[in-house]
Amino acid sequence: MKFRSRSALAIAAALAVSLGGLAPPASAATNDIPNATRFVTPIAVKTYNLTSYYGPRCMPLAGGQTTHSGADLATNGGDPIYAIADGKVVETKHGTDSINGKISVQHRIGGKTFTSKYVHMWKADTHVKVGQTVKAGQRISSVGTSGSSTGNHLHLEMWEGSRMIDPTPFLKARGVDIVKNARAVTAKKAPATCTYYTTGAVNLRKGPSTSTDTLWKMPKGTPVTHVPGRIENSFIPVKAGSTSGWVANWLVTPNRPAVVVPAVPPKAEPKPVPAPAPSPAPAPAGGNAKPIPPAPAKPAPKPKPAPVKTTPAPAATYKTTAALNLRTDAKTSAKRILTIPRGKSVGKFQATKGDWAKVTYAGKTGWAHKGWLTKVSAAPAKAPAKAPAKATAKPTYVVTGAVNLRTGPAVKNKWLATIPKGQVLAAPTAKSGAWWKVTYKGKTGWSHSSYIKKR
């Protein structure tokens, strides 16, 4: 279609804009994001545990990150998640056993655009939709444990434009202290160095790639130290003994193995030098030399004593220290079978694989991360009951002539009874001079010992 005048072109352009045919100005994309002036905690106050801070950290498991991109608030699955401020929902993503569920909300604060991200829910659109405007404190989802998660919690991230920032000081500067508002704080500040252990024979390389030279092959159980925070291509810089290099983060674990190998690279062994052949002994002078007697035979070795059989200690049992996922395989990407509540017993380890243990809970068998399992103190084994000691017969006494039983050790004391000749008595319970304290027919008193003798 051809337009024959400028006025016609103007009308056509106006129609195109009204029908959405032209993109709005770039500034219009943020015009409908409300200004945020009020801020709240994303989980109800005093109902969550703050389990991990933002920033450098030691890897919690093999293949983990050495920098944490947010703050973790652990609570019960299904608990409400609230928007921290007024904003607009710009992203929703459902979670699975291998994919992190996520909701992103944009905010306008002081003329700048910020984004809060809420991670690990299962369903992301149960309470909000993309494009929806939300208010501070409005419920947007429910706590879950989707994706790379070991238990129910909210992972909260904050972004200023395209730059990731720490959510804890960001919220504290706006009147919300997620540390003080926590029921408990189990998060720990990152140490200066983290110690990991090789999970098998692992190459220590010159650079963060398998294409770089191998410095030496470390055996299983070799300790390495790492300054938390730096990671490239899933390789972390480490120091093994006095040798610095790079190792793949999925080949080391924070869990100390039963056997730790010293971090000392093997030295090249020198080639063996053949020993010179022994010189022949000089022939004896003359022909009358006596023959050298043969060396005496070595005595036969003494037989080794038979090994003493030992009874192995009973295998330890374990319980969860937090809500913990039971999965079909020893990795966070494996399908989740169920979530084991905190404090529940999972019995004995049936098998182990790196940082994971095979356990059974509620009739379901699967793999759970050992970082959230603790050994249950076993009750001390009861000592076998000792056979009752044979009663030692106590000596008895016999009265050699009728004797009086009195209230005290003297003839002036009151008479109680007369014990006849031949009466058998138990051993005296006390003595005072020539008087003995005895019992006769339920009466206890004193009798003269000259009339009583041991049988």
Contacts in CASP RR format, 6 or more apart in sequence:
PFRMAT RR
TARGET T0000
AUTHOR 0000-0000-0000
METHOD contacts of the structure
MODEL  1
MKFRSRSALAIAAALAVSLGGLAPPASAATNDIPNATRFVTPIAVKTYNL
TSYYGPRCMPLAGGQTTHSGADLATNGGDPIYAIADGKVVETKHGTDSIN
GKISVQHRIGGKTFTSKYVHMWKADTHVKVGQTVKAGQRISSVGTSGSST
GNHLHLEMWEGSRMIDPTPFLKARGVDIVKNARAVTAKKAPATCTYYTTG
AVNLRKGPSTSTDTLWKMPKGTPVTHVPGRIENSFIPVKAGSTSGWVANW
LVTPNRPAVVVPAVPPKAEPKPVPAPAPSPAPAPAGGNAKPIPPAPAKPA
PKPKPAPVKTTPAPAATYKTTAALNLRTDAKTSAKRILTIPRGKSVGKFQ
ATKGDWAKVTYAGKTGWAHKGWLTKVSAAPAKAPAKAPAKATAKPTYVVT
GAVNLRTGPAVKNKWLATIPKGQVLAAPTAKSGAWWKVTYKGKTGWSHSS
YIKKR
3 9 0 8 1.000
3 12 0 8 1.000
13 22 0 8 1.000
16 22 0 8 1.000
30 106 0 8 1.000
30 108 0 8 1.000
30 113 0 8 1.000
32 88 0 8 1.000
32 133 0 8 1.000
33 87 0 8 1.000
33 88 0 8 1.000
33 106 0 8 1.000
33 107 0 8 1.000
33 108 0 8 1.000
33 113 0 8 1.000
34 86 0 8 1.000
34 87 0 8 1.000
34 88 0 8 1.000
34 107 0 8 1.000
34 108 0 8 1.000
34 133 0 8 1.000
35 86 0 8 1.000
35 108 0 8 1.000
35 109 0 8 1.000
35 110 0 8 1.000
35 111 0 8 1.000
36 85 0 8 1.000
36 86 0 8 1.000
36 87 0 8 1.000
36 107 0 8 1.000
36 108 0 8 1.000
36 109 0 8 1.000
36 114 0 8 1.000
36 136 0 8 1.000
37 85 0 8 1.000
37 86 0 8 1.000
38 85 0 8 1.000
38 86 0 8 1.000
38 136 0 8 1.000
39 84 0 8 1.000
39 85 0 8 1.000
39 136 0 8 1.000
39 171 0 8 1.000
39 174 0 8 1.000
39 175 0 8 1.000
39 176 0 8 1.000
40 82 0 8 1.000
40 83 0 8 1.000
40 84 0 8 1.000
40 85 0 8 1.000
40 136 0 8 1.000
40 137 0 8 1.000
40 176 0 8 1.000
41 82 0 8 1.000
41 84 0 8 1.000
41 171 0 8 1.000
41 176 0 8 1.000
41 178 0 8 1.000
41 181 0 8 1.000
42 73 0 8 1.000
42 81 0 8 1.000
42 82 0 8 1.000
42 83 0 8 1.000
42 84 0 8 1.000
42 116 0 8 1.000
42 118 0 8 1.000
42 154 0 8 1.000
42 156 0 8 1.000
43 73 0 8 1.000
43 75 0 8 1.000
43 79 0 8 1.000
43 80 0 8 1.000
43 81 0 8 1.000
43 82 0 8 1.000
43 143 0 8 1.000
43 154 0 8 1.000
44 79 0 8 1.000
44 80 0 8 1.000
44 82 0 8 1.000
45 181 0 8 1.000
46 181 0 8 1.000
46 182 0 8 1.000
46 183 0 8 1.000
47 75 0 8 1.000
47 79 0 8 1.000
47 183 0 8 1.000
48 73 0 8 1.000
48 74 0 8 1.000
48 75 0 8 1.000
48 79 0 8 1.000
48 153 0 8 1.000
48 154 0 8 1.000
48 182 0 8 1.000
48 183 0 8 1.000
49 73 0 8 1.000
49 74 0 8 1.000
49 75 0 8 1.000
49 182 0 8 1.000
49 183 0 8 1.000
49 184 0 8 1.000
49 185 0 8 1.000
49 186 0 8 1.000
49 322 0 8 1.000
50 71 0 8 1.000
50 72 0 8 1.000
50 73 0 8 1.000
50 74 0 8 1.000
50 178 0 8 1.000
50 179 0 8 1.000
50 182 0 8 1.000
50 184 0 8 1.000
50 185 0 8 1.000
50 186 0 8 1.000
50 187 0 8 1.000
51 72 0 8 1.000
51 73 0 8 1.000
51 74 0 8 1.000
51 153 0 8 1.000
51 186 0 8 1.000
51 187 0 8 1.000
51 322 0 8 1.000
52 60 0 8 1.000
52 68 0 8 1.000
52 70 0 8 1.000
52 71 0 8 1.000
52 72 0 8 1.000
52 187 0 8 1.000
53 68 0 8 1.000
53 70 0 8 1.000
53 71 0 8 1.000
53 168 0 8 1.000
53 187 0 8 1.000
53 188 0 8 1.000
53 189 0 8 1.000
54 68 0 8 1.000
54 69 0 8 1.000
54 70 0 8 1.000
54 71 0 8 1.000
54 166 0 8 1.000
54 167 0 8 1.000
54 168 0 8 1.000
55 67 0 8 1.000
55 68 0 8 1.000
55 69 0 8 1.000
55 70 0 8 1.000
55 166 0 8 1.000
55 190 0 8 1.000
55 229 0 8 1.000
56 66 0 8 1.000
56 67 0 8 1.000
56 68 0 8 1.000
56 190 0 8 1.000
56 228 0 8 1.000
56 229 0 8 1.000
57 65 0 8 1.000
57 66 0 8 1.000
57 67 0 8 1.000
57 68 0 8 1.000
57 190 0 8 1.000
57 228 0 8 1.000
57 229 0 8 1.000
58 66 0 8 1.000
58 190 0 8 1.000
58 191 0 8 1.000
58 194 0 8 1.000
58 228 0 8 1.000
58 254 0 8 1.000
59 65 0 8 1.000
59 66 0 8 1.000
59 194 0 8 1.000
59 196 0 8 1.000
59 249 0 8 1.000
59 252 0 8 1.000
59 254 0 8 1.000
60 150 0 8 1.000
60 254 0 8 1.000
60 371 0 8 1.000
61 150 0 8 1.000
61 253 0 8 1.000
61 254 0 8 1.000
61 332 0 8 1.000
61 355 0 8 1.000
61 369 0 8 1.000
61 371 0 8 1.000
62 199 0 8 1.000
62 249 0 8 1.000
62 250 0 8 1.000
62 251 0 8 1.000
62 252 0 8 1.000
62 253 0 8 1.000
62 254 0 8 1.000
62 354 0 8 1.000
62 355 0 8 1.000
63 234 0 8 1.000
63 249 0 8 1.000
63 250 0 8 1.000
64 249 0 8 1.000
64 250 0 8 1.000
65 231 0 8 1.000
66 194 0 8 1.000
66 226 0 8 1.000
66 228 0 8 1.000
66 229 0 8 1.000
66 230 0 8 1.000
66 231 0 8 1.000
66 236 0 8 1.000
66 249 0 8 1.000
67 228 0 8 1.000
67 229 0 8 1.000
67 231 0 8 1.000
69 155 0 8 1.000
69 157 0 8 1.000
69 164 0 8 1.000
70 155 0 8 1.000
70 156 0 8 1.000
70 157 0 8 1.000
70 158 0 8 1.000
70 164 0 8 1.000
70 166 0 8 1.000
70 167 0 8 1.000
71 155 0 8 1.000
71 156 0 8 1.000
71 166 0 8 1.000
71 167 0 8 1.000
71 168 0 8 1.000
71 178 0 8 1.000
71 187 0 8 1.000
72 153 0 8 1.000
72 154 0 8 1.000
72 155 0 8 1.000
72 156 0 8 1.000
72 187 0 8 1.000
73 153 0 8 1.000
73 154 0 8 1.000
73 156 0 8 1.000
73 178 0 8 1.000
73 182 0 8 1.000
74 151 0 8 1.000
74 152 0 8 1.000
74 153 0 8 1.000
74 322 0 8 1.000
74 323 0 8 1.000
75 143 0 8 1.000
75 152 0 8 1.000
75 153 0 8 1.000
75 154 0 8 1.000
76 143 0 8 1.000
76 152 0 8 1.000
76 323 0 8 1.000
77 142 0 8 1.000
77 143 0 8 1.000
77 144 0 8 1.000
77 145 0 8 1.000
77 152 0 8 1.000
77 323 0 8 1.000
77 339 0 8 1.000
78 142 0 8 1.000
78 143 0 8 1.000
78 144 0 8 1.000
78 152 0 8 1.000
79 142 0 8 1.000
79 143 0 8 1.000
79 152 0 8 1.000
80 139 0 8 1.000
80 141 0 8 1.000
80 142 0 8 1.000
80 143 0 8 1.000
81 103 0 8 1.000
81 118 0 8 1.000
81 121 0 8 1.000
81 139 0 8 1.000
81 140 0 8 1.000
81 141 0 8 1.000
81 142 0 8 1.000
81 143 0 8 1.000
81 154 0 8 1.000
82 136 0 8 1.000
82 137 0 8 1.000
82 138 0 8 1.000
82 139 0 8 1.000
82 140 0 8 1.000
83 105 0 8 1.000
83 116 0 8 1.000
83 134 0 8 1.000
83 135 0 8 1.000
83 136 0 8 1.000
83 137 0 8 1.000
83 138 0 8 1.000
83 140 0 8 1.000
84 105 0 8 1.000
84 116 0 8 1.000
84 136 0 8 1.000
84 137 0 8 1.000
84 156 0 8 1.000
84 171 0 8 1.000
84 176 0 8 1.000
85 107 0 8 1.000
85 109 0 8 1.000
85 116 0 8 1.000
85 136 0 8 1.000
86 107 0 8 1.000
86 133 0 8 1.000
86 134 0 8 1.000
86 135 0 8 1.000
86 136 0 8 1.000
87 105 0 8 1.000
87 106 0 8 1.000
87 107 0 8 1.000
87 108 0 8 1.000
87 133 0 8 1.000
87 134 0 8 1.000
87 135 0 8 1.000
88 105 0 8 1.000
88 106 0 8 1.000
88 131 0 8 1.000
88 132 0 8 1.000
88 133 0 8 1.000
88 134 0 8 1.000
89 103 0 8 1.000
89 104 0 8 1.000
89 105 0 8 1.000
89 128 0 8 1.000
89 129 0 8 1.000
89 130 0 8 1.000
89 131 0 8 1.000
89 132 0 8 1.000
89 133 0 8 1.000
89 134 0 8 1.000
89 140 0 8 1.000
90 104 0 8 1.000
90 105 0 8 1.000
90 106 0 8 1.000
90 115 0 8 1.000
90 130 0 8 1.000
90 131 0 8 1.000
91 102 0 8 1.000
91 103 0 8 1.000
91 104 0 8 1.000
91 130 0 8 1.000
92 102 0 8 1.000
92 103 0 8 1.000
92 104 0 8 1.000
92 124 0 8 1.000
92 125 0 8 1.000
92 128 0 8 1.000
92 129 0 8 1.000
92 130 0 8 1.000
93 99 0 8 1.000
93 100 0 8 1.000
93 101 0 8 1.000
93 102 0 8 1.000
93 103 0 8 1.000
93 124 0 8 1.000
94 101 0 8 1.000
94 122 0 8 1.000
94 123 0 8 1.000
94 124 0 8 1.000
94 125 0 8 1.000
95 101 0 8 1.000
95 102 0 8 1.000
95 120 0 8 1.000
95 121 0 8 1.000
95 122 0 8 1.000
95 123 0 8 1.000
95 124 0 8 1.000
95 146 0 8 1.000
95 147 0 8 1.000
96 146 0 8 1.000
96 147 0 8 1.000
97 146 0 8 1.000
97 147 0 8 1.000
97 327 0 8 1.000
97 333 0 8 1.000
97 334 0 8 1.000
97 335 0 8 1.000
97 336 0 8 1.000
98 147 0 8 1.000
98 332 0 8 1.000
98 333 0 8 1.000
98 334 0 8 1.000
99 146 0 8 1.000
99 147 0 8 1.000
100 119 0 8 1.000
100 120 0 8 1.000
100 146 0 8 1.000
100 147 0 8 1.000
100 148 0 8 1.000
100 149 0 8 1.000
100 155 0 8 1.000
101 119 0 8 1.000
101 120 0 8 1.000
101 121 0 8 1.000
101 122 0 8 1.000
101 124 0 8 1.000
101 146 0 8 1.000
101 147 0 8 1.000
102 117 0 8 1.000
102 118 0 8 1.000
102 119 0 8 1.000
102 121 0 8 1.000
102 124 0 8 1.000
103 117 0 8 1.000
103 118 0 8 1.000
103 121 0 8 1.000
103 124 0 8 1.000
103 128 0 8 1.000
103 140 0 8 1.000
103 141 0 8 1.000
104 115 0 8 1.000
104 116 0 8 1.000
104 117 0 8 1.000
104 118 0 8 1.000
105 115 0 8 1.000
105 116 0 8 1.000
105 117 0 8 1.000
105 118 0 8 1.000
105 134 0 8 1.000
105 140 0 8 1.000
106 113 0 8 1.000
106 114 0 8 1.000
106 115 0 8 1.000
107 113 0 8 1.000
107 114 0 8 1.000
107 115 0 8 1.000
107 116 0 8 1.000
108 114 0 8 1.000
112 160 0 8 1.000
112 161 0 8 1.000
113 160 0 8 1.000
113 161 0 8 1.000
114 158 0 8 1.000
114 159 0 8 1.000
114 160 0 8 1.000
114 161 0 8 1.000
115 158 0 8 1.000
115 159 0 8 1.000
115 161 0 8 1.000
116 156 0 8 1.000
116 157 0 8 1.000
116 158 0 8 1.000
116 159 0 8 1.000
116 167 0 8 1.000
117 156 0 8 1.000
117 157 0 8 1.000
117 158 0 8 1.000
117 159 0 8 1.000
118 140 0 8 1.000
118 141 0 8 1.000
118 154 0 8 1.000
118 155 0 8 1.000
118 156 0 8 1.000
119 154 0 8 1.000
119 155 0 8 1.000
119 156 0 8 1.000
119 157 0 8 1.000
120 143 0 8 1.000
120 144 0 8 1.000
120 145 0 8 1.000
120 146 0 8 1.000
120 147 0 8 1.000
120 149 0 8 1.000
120 152 0 8 1.000
120 153 0 8 1.000
120 154 0 8 1.000
120 155 0 8 1.000
121 141 0 8 1.000
121 142 0 8 1.000
121 143 0 8 1.000
121 144 0 8 1.000
121 146 0 8 1.000
122 142 0 8 1.000
122 144 0 8 1.000
122 146 0 8 1.000
123 141 0 8 1.000
123 142 0 8 1.000
124 141 0 8 1.000
126 141 0 8 1.000
126 142 0 8 1.000
127 139 0 8 1.000
127 140 0 8 1.000
127 141 0 8 1.000
127 142 0 8 1.000
128 134 0 8 1.000
128 140 0 8 1.000
128 141 0 8 1.000
134 140 0 8 1.000
143 152 0 8 1.000
143 153 0 8 1.000
143 154 0 8 1.000
144 151 0 8 1.000
144 152 0 8 1.000
144 153 0 8 1.000
144 154 0 8 1.000
145 151 0 8 1.000
145 152 0 8 1.000
145 153 0 8 1.000
145 323 0 8 1.000
145 325 0 8 1.000
145 336 0 8 1.000
145 339 0 8 1.000
147 332 0 8 1.000
147 333 0 8 1.000
148 332 0 8 1.000
148 333 0 8 1.000
149 155 0 8 1.000
149 325 0 8 1.000
149 332 0 8 1.000
150 322 0 8 1.000
150 324 0 8 1.000
150 325 0 8 1.000
150 332 0 8 1.000
150 369 0 8 1.000
150 371 0 8 1.000
150 372 0 8 1.000
151 322 0 8 1.000
151 323 0 8 1.000
151 324 0 8 1.000
151 325 0 8 1.000
151 339 0 8 1.000
151 372 0 8 1.000
152 323 0 8 1.000
152 339 0 8 1.000
156 167 0 8 1.000
156 178 0 8 1.000
157 164 0 8 1.000
157 167 0 8 1.000
158 164 0 8 1.000
158 165 0 8 1.000
158 166 0 8 1.000
158 167 0 8 1.000
158 170 0 8 1.000
158 171 0 8 1.000
159 165 0 8 1.000
167 178 0 8 1.000
168 178 0 8 1.000
168 179 0 8 1.000
171 177 0 8 1.000
171 178 0 8 1.000
172 178 0 8 1.000
172 179 0 8 1.000
179 185 0 8 1.000
190 228 0 8 1.000
190 229 0 8 1.000
191 228 0 8 1.000
192 227 0 8 1.000
193 225 0 8 1.000
193 226 0 8 1.000
193 227 0 8 1.000
193 228 0 8 1.000
194 225 0 8 1.000
194 226 0 8 1.000
194 227 0 8 1.000
194 228 0 8 1.000
194 254 0 8 1.000
195 223 0 8 1.000
195 224 0 8 1.000
195 225 0 8 1.000
195 226 0 8 1.000
195 254 0 8 1.000
196 223 0 8 1.000
196 224 0 8 1.000
196 225 0 8 1.000
196 226 0 8 1.000
196 238 0 8 1.000
196 252 0 8 1.000
196 253 0 8 1.000
196 254 0 8 1.000
197 221 0 8 1.000
197 222 0 8 1.000
197 223 0 8 1.000
197 224 0 8 1.000
197 252 0 8 1.000
197 253 0 8 1.000
197 254 0 8 1.000
197 255 0 8 1.000
197 256 0 8 1.000
197 257 0 8 1.000
197 260 0 8 1.000
198 218 0 8 1.000
198 219 0 8 1.000
198 220 0 8 1.000
198 221 0 8 1.000
198 222 0 8 1.000
198 224 0 8 1.000
198 247 0 8 1.000
198 251 0 8 1.000
198 252 0 8 1.000
199 220 0 8 1.000
199 221 0 8 1.000
199 251 0 8 1.000
199 252 0 8 1.000
199 253 0 8 1.000
199 354 0 8 1.000
200 219 0 8 1.000
200 220 0 8 1.000
200 221 0 8 1.000
200 251 0 8 1.000
201 217 0 8 1.000
201 218 0 8 1.000
201 219 0 8 1.000
201 220 0 8 1.000
202 217 0 8 1.000
202 218 0 8 1.000
202 220 0 8 1.000
202 222 0 8 1.000
202 247 0 8 1.000
202 248 0 8 1.000
202 251 0 8 1.000
202 252 0 8 1.000
203 210 0 8 1.000
203 214 0 8 1.000
203 215 0 8 1.000
203 216 0 8 1.000
203 217 0 8 1.000
203 218 0 8 1.000
203 247 0 8 1.000
204 214 0 8 1.000
204 215 0 8 1.000
204 216 0 8 1.000
204 217 0 8 1.000
204 218 0 8 1.000
204 224 0 8 1.000
204 238 0 8 1.000
204 240 0 8 1.000
204 243 0 8 1.000
204 245 0 8 1.000
204 246 0 8 1.000
204 247 0 8 1.000
205 212 0 8 1.000
205 213 0 8 1.000
205 214 0 8 1.000
205 215 0 8 1.000
205 235 0 8 1.000
205 245 0 8 1.000
205 246 0 8 1.000
205 247 0 8 1.000
206 212 0 8 1.000
206 213 0 8 1.000
206 214 0 8 1.000
206 215 0 8 1.000
206 245 0 8 1.000
206 246 0 8 1.000
207 235 0 8 1.000
207 245 0 8 1.000
207 246 0 8 1.000
208 232 0 8 1.000
208 233 0 8 1.000
208 235 0 8 1.000
208 237 0 8 1.000
208 246 0 8 1.000
209 233 0 8 1.000
209 235 0 8 1.000
209 246 0 8 1.000
210 248 0 8 1.000
212 246 0 8 1.000
215 243 0 8 1.000
215 245 0 8 1.000
215 265 0 8 1.000
216 243 0 8 1.000
216 265 0 8 1.000
216 266 0 8 1.000
218 224 0 8 1.000
218 240 0 8 1.000
218 247 0 8 1.000
218 261 0 8 1.000
218 263 0 8 1.000
219 261 0 8 1.000
220 257 0 8 1.000
220 261 0 8 1.000
221 257 0 8 1.000
221 259 0 8 1.000
221 260 0 8 1.000
221 261 0 8 1.000
222 240 0 8 1.000
222 260 0 8 1.000
222 261 0 8 1.000
222 262 0 8 1.000
222 263 0 8 1.000
223 240 0 8 1.000
223 260 0 8 1.000
223 261 0 8 1.000
223 263 0 8 1.000
224 238 0 8 1.000
224 239 0 8 1.000
224 240 0 8 1.000
224 241 0 8 1.000
224 247 0 8 1.000
224 252 0 8 1.000
224 263 0 8 1.000
225 238 0 8 1.000
225 239 0 8 1.000
226 236 0 8 1.000
226 237 0 8 1.000
226 238 0 8 1.000
226 239 0 8 1.000
227 237 0 8 1.000
230 236 0 8 1.000
230 237 0 8 1.000
231 249 0 8 1.000
232 246 0 8 1.000
234 248 0 8 1.000
234 249 0 8 1.000
234 250 0 8 1.000
235 246 0 8 1.000
235 247 0 8 1.000
235 248 0 8 1.000
235 249 0 8 1.000
236 246 0 8 1.000
236 247 0 8 1.000
236 249 0 8 1.000
236 252 0 8 1.000
237 244 0 8 1.000
237 245 0 8 1.000
237 246 0 8 1.000
238 244 0 8 1.000
238 245 0 8 1.000
238 246 0 8 1.000
238 247 0 8 1.000
238 252 0 8 1.000
239 245 0 8 1.000
240 263 0 8 1.000
240 265 0 8 1.000
241 263 0 8 1.000
241 264 0 8 1.000
243 263 0 8 1.000
243 265 0 8 1.000
253 354 0 8 1.000
253 355 0 8 1.000
254 355 0 8 1.000
255 354 0 8 1.000
255 355 0 8 1.000
255 370 0 8 1.000
255 371 0 8 1.000
314 378 0 8 1.000
314 381 0 8 1.000
315 348 0 8 1.000
315 349 0 8 1.000
316 348 0 8 1.000
316 349 0 8 1.000
316 375 0 8 1.000
316 376 0 8 1.000
316 378 0 8 1.000
317 345 0 8 1.000
317 346 0 8 1.000
317 347 0 8 1.000
317 348 0 8 1.000
317 375 0 8 1.000
317 376 0 8 1.000
317 378 0 8 1.000
318 345 0 8 1.000
318 346 0 8 1.000
318 347 0 8 1.000
318 348 0 8 1.000
318 349 0 8 1.000
318 357 0 8 1.000
318 359 0 8 1.000
318 373 0 8 1.000
318 374 0 8 1.000
318 375 0 8 1.000
318 376 0 8 1.000
319 343 0 8 1.000
319 344 0 8 1.000
319 345 0 8 1.000
319 346 0 8 1.000
319 347 0 8 1.000
319 373 0 8 1.000
319 374 0 8 1.000
319 376 0 8 1.000
320 340 0 8 1.000
320 341 0 8 1.000
320 342 0 8 1.000
320 343 0 8 1.000
320 344 0 8 1.000
320 346 0 8 1.000
320 368 0 8 1.000
320 372 0 8 1.000
320 373 0 8 1.000
320 374 0 8 1.000
321 342 0 8 1.000
321 343 0 8 1.000
321 371 0 8 1.000
321 372 0 8 1.000
321 373 0 8 1.000
321 374 0 8 1.000
322 342 0 8 1.000
322 372 0 8 1.000
323 339 0 8 1.000
323 340 0 8 1.000
323 341 0 8 1.000
323 342 0 8 1.000
324 339 0 8 1.000
324 340 0 8 1.000
324 342 0 8 1.000
324 368 0 8 1.000
324 369 0 8 1.000
324 372 0 8 1.000
324 373 0 8 1.000
325 332 0 8 1.000
325 336 0 8 1.000
325 337 0 8 1.000
325 338 0 8 1.000
325 339 0 8 1.000
325 340 0 8 1.000
325 368 0 8 1.000
325 369 0 8 1.000
326 336 0 8 1.000
326 337 0 8 1.000
326 338 0 8 1.000
326 339 0 8 1.000
326 340 0 8 1.000
326 359 0 8 1.000
326 361 0 8 1.000
326 364 0 8 1.000
326 366 0 8 1.000
326 367 0 8 1.000
326 368 0 8 1.000
327 334 0 8 1.000
327 335 0 8 1.000
327 336 0 8 1.000
327 337 0 8 1.000
327 366 0 8 1.000
327 367 0 8 1.000
327 368 0 8 1.000
328 334 0 8 1.000
328 335 0 8 1.000
328 337 0 8 1.000
328 366 0 8 1.000
328 367 0 8 1.000
329 335 0 8 1.000
329 367 0 8 1.000
330 353 0 8 1.000
330 354 0 8 1.000
330 355 0 8 1.000
330 356 0 8 1.000
330 358 0 8 1.000
330 367 0 8 1.000
331 356 0 8 1.000
331 367 0 8 1.000
334 367 0 8 1.000
337 364 0 8 1.000
337 366 0 8 1.000
338 361 0 8 1.000
338 362 0 8 1.000
338 364 0 8 1.000
340 346 0 8 1.000
340 361 0 8 1.000
340 362 0 8 1.000
340 368 0 8 1.000
344 361 0 8 1.000
345 376 0 8 1.000
346 359 0 8 1.000
346 360 0 8 1.000
346 361 0 8 1.000
346 368 0 8 1.000
346 373 0 8 1.000
347 359 0 8 1.000
347 360 0 8 1.000
348 359 0 8 1.000
349 357 0 8 1.000
349 358 0 8 1.000
349 359 0 8 1.000
350 357 0 8 1.000
350 358 0 8 1.000
350 359 0 8 1.000
350 360 0 8 1.000
350 365 0 8 1.000
351 357 0 8 1.000
351 358 0 8 1.000
352 358 0 8 1.000
352 370 0 8 1.000
353 367 0 8 1.000
355 369 0 8 1.000
355 370 0 8 1.000
355 371 0 8 1.000
356 367 0 8 1.000
356 368 0 8 1.000
356 369 0 8 1.000
356 370 0 8 1.000
357 367 0 8 1.000
357 368 0 8 1.000
357 369 0 8 1.000
357 370 0 8 1.000
357 373 0 8 1.000
358 365 0 8 1.000
358 366 0 8 1.000
358 367 0 8 1.000
359 365 0 8 1.000
359 366 0 8 1.000
359 367 0 8 1.000
359 368 0 8 1.000
359 373 0 8 1.000
360 366 0 8 1.000
394 426 0 8 1.000
394 427 0 8 1.000
395 427 0 8 1.000
395 454 0 8 1.000
395 455 0 8 1.000
396 424 0 8 1.000
396 425 0 8 1.000
396 426 0 8 1.000
396 427 0 8 1.000
396 454 0 8 1.000
396 455 0 8 1.000
397 424 0 8 1.000
397 425 0 8 1.000
397 426 0 8 1.000
397 427 0 8 1.000
397 428 0 8 1.000
397 438 0 8 1.000
397 452 0 8 1.000
397 453 0 8 1.000
397 454 0 8 1.000
397 455 0 8 1.000
398 422 0 8 1.000
398 423 0 8 1.000
398 424 0 8 1.000
398 425 0 8 1.000
398 452 0 8 1.000
398 453 0 8 1.000
398 455 0 8 1.000
399 419 0 8 1.000
399 420 0 8 1.000
399 421 0 8 1.000
399 422 0 8 1.000
399 423 0 8 1.000
399 424 0 8 1.000
399 425 0 8 1.000
399 451 0 8 1.000
399 452 0 8 1.000
400 421 0 8 1.000
400 422 0 8 1.000
400 451 0 8 1.000
400 452 0 8 1.000
400 453 0 8 1.000
401 420 0 8 1.000
401 421 0 8 1.000
401 422 0 8 1.000
401 451 0 8 1.000
402 418 0 8 1.000
402 419 0 8 1.000
402 420 0 8 1.000
402 421 0 8 1.000
402 451 0 8 1.000
403 418 0 8 1.000
403 419 0 8 1.000
403 447 0 8 1.000
403 448 0 8 1.000
403 451 0 8 1.000
403 452 0 8 1.000
404 415 0 8 1.000
404 416 0 8 1.000
404 417 0 8 1.000
404 418 0 8 1.000
404 419 0 8 1.000
404 447 0 8 1.000
404 448 0 8 1.000
405 415 0 8 1.000
405 416 0 8 1.000
405 417 0 8 1.000
405 418 0 8 1.000
405 419 0 8 1.000
405 438 0 8 1.000
405 440 0 8 1.000
405 443 0 8 1.000
405 445 0 8 1.000
405 446 0 8 1.000
405 447 0 8 1.000
406 413 0 8 1.000
406 414 0 8 1.000
406 415 0 8 1.000
406 416 0 8 1.000
406 445 0 8 1.000
406 446 0 8 1.000
406 447 0 8 1.000
407 413 0 8 1.000
407 414 0 8 1.000
407 416 0 8 1.000
407 445 0 8 1.000
407 446 0 8 1.000
408 414 0 8 1.000
408 435 0 8 1.000
408 445 0 8 1.000
408 446 0 8 1.000
409 432 0 8 1.000
409 433 0 8 1.000
409 435 0 8 1.000
409 437 0 8 1.000
409 446 0 8 1.000
410 435 0 8 1.000
410 446 0 8 1.000
413 446 0 8 1.000
416 443 0 8 1.000
416 445 0 8 1.000
417 440 0 8 1.000
417 441 0 8 1.000
417 443 0 8 1.000
419 425 0 8 1.000
419 438 0 8 1.000
419 440 0 8 1.000
419 447 0 8 1.000
423 440 0 8 1.000
424 455 0 8 1.000
425 438 0 8 1.000
425 439 0 8 1.000
425 440 0 8 1.000
425 452 0 8 1.000
426 438 0 8 1.000
426 439 0 8 1.000
428 436 0 8 1.000
428 437 0 8 1.000
428 438 0 8 1.000
428 449 0 8 1.000
428 452 0 8 1.000
429 437 0 8 1.000
429 438 0 8 1.000
429 439 0 8 1.000
429 444 0 8 1.000
430 436 0 8 1.000
430 437 0 8 1.000
431 437 0 8 1.000
431 449 0 8 1.000
432 446 0 8 1.000
434 448 0 8 1.000
434 449 0 8 1.000
434 450 0 8 1.000
435 446 0 8 1.000
435 447 0 8 1.000
435 448 0 8 1.000
435 449 0 8 1.000
436 446 0 8 1.000
436 447 0 8 1.000
436 448 0 8 1.000
436 449 0 8 1.000
436 452 0 8 1.000
437 444 0 8 1.000
437 445 0 8 1.000
437 446 0 8 1.000
438 444 0 8 1.000
438 445 0 8 1.000
438 446 0 8 1.000
438 447 0 8 1.000
438 452 0 8 1.000
439 445 0 8 1.000
END
